[in-house]
Amino acid sequence: MKDQKKILAAMKENFEDCYGKAETRAYWSGGRINLIGEHIDYSAGHVFPCAITLGTFALVADRKDNKTRIFSMNMADKGIIEFPMSGNKYDRAKDWANYPIGVVDVMEKAGYKAPHGFDIILFGTLPNGAGLSSSASIEVLTAVILNDTFNWNINMVEMVKMSQKAENEFVGVNCGIMDQFAVGMGKKSCAILLDCNTLEYKYAKIAMEGYSIVITNTNKKHTLSSSAYNQRRKQCENALKQLQTVKPDLKALCALTKAEFDEISNVIEDPLERMRAKHAVYENERTLEAVKALEANDLEKFGKLLNDSHISLRDDYDVTGEELDALAELAWKQEGCLGSRMTGAGFGGCTISIVRDDAIEQFKKDVLEGYKKRIGYEPSFYVANIADGTHRFKV
Ligand code: GLA
């Protein structure tokens, strides 16, 4: 890849400017998109994400002492951030570096104490704040760098869980497991059907002959996503508690079928909480149906289920907002587009659309024009390839 060579050359230059000459190793960690199964990882549902070829590169050199210095070329204004390899606490002043520091801390508490620190340069190809999981990308990357350097032989699923723990307990964002799982366990050309209840998973080949996945970024700035995200989780928990009054052995919303839910949903008093729970139950079934459609090569049905997912996230879960709705609604009208929906946490960020290859240029043109007219500024487009999970690579 020509781009990759260029990126690594620029990273090497930055490395030498920051730390001087040293022998380095290179690592890669993707971002993620979720094809379907949204906002149900924390209700023990099924999700269907994949790692993508936009992500984070790292150049790493060992240090002899206990210190790590880290510099992100995307956050150059924050400078080189330093931290020790043990006894860390969340520190606001350390800004984005709390993600890698959190992973170091969780690993240390799990008995994996790093014998020394590192000098690290990061470069991300993910657009900032686009909801494509740059934080999960950096978390799993950190775990893999440590595991690889110290030969700890921790399996990827354990590293994924520790990365999620770092985000939940160190950084304080109450996310589910989906993003870290997709980033770490990604497989080229495959999406992952993950049962978030058991963490059982299987790969499903994405071979959409003549079609591609177009990612469209709303470019919306300043979303209030983390408070709204936590509020949705709370609403689902409240709904579950009320359902448990008539079904005491119910462990999670997504353990219910649609029919079972419809029969007992009236015990949920608050209509908003009832709608949130309905989304979770229906989205879980929709995801399983979508994977079946894809396996049967029924792309039209798959696309239609993506649209239904967006509508449910818009009407029942209320996490889309006018920018994502504008993108999805414009996409639905385009010739050659089989389906389109928001991906990730919502409130801003990106949609994904399944678009026929020879219709992509027109798709971009029309969606751009329509969006600009409706929202006032332009969206950005990326064609995604599906990538392998986090790993070290030879330069
Ligand atoms: C964010 C969270 C994930 C998941 C999605 C919504 O990306 O980090 O755990 O809940 O939102 O599906």
Residues whose N, C-alpha, C, O or C-beta is under 5 A from the ligand:
A	BS01	GLA	G37 E38 H39 I40 D41 C175 G176 I177 M178 D179 G344 A345
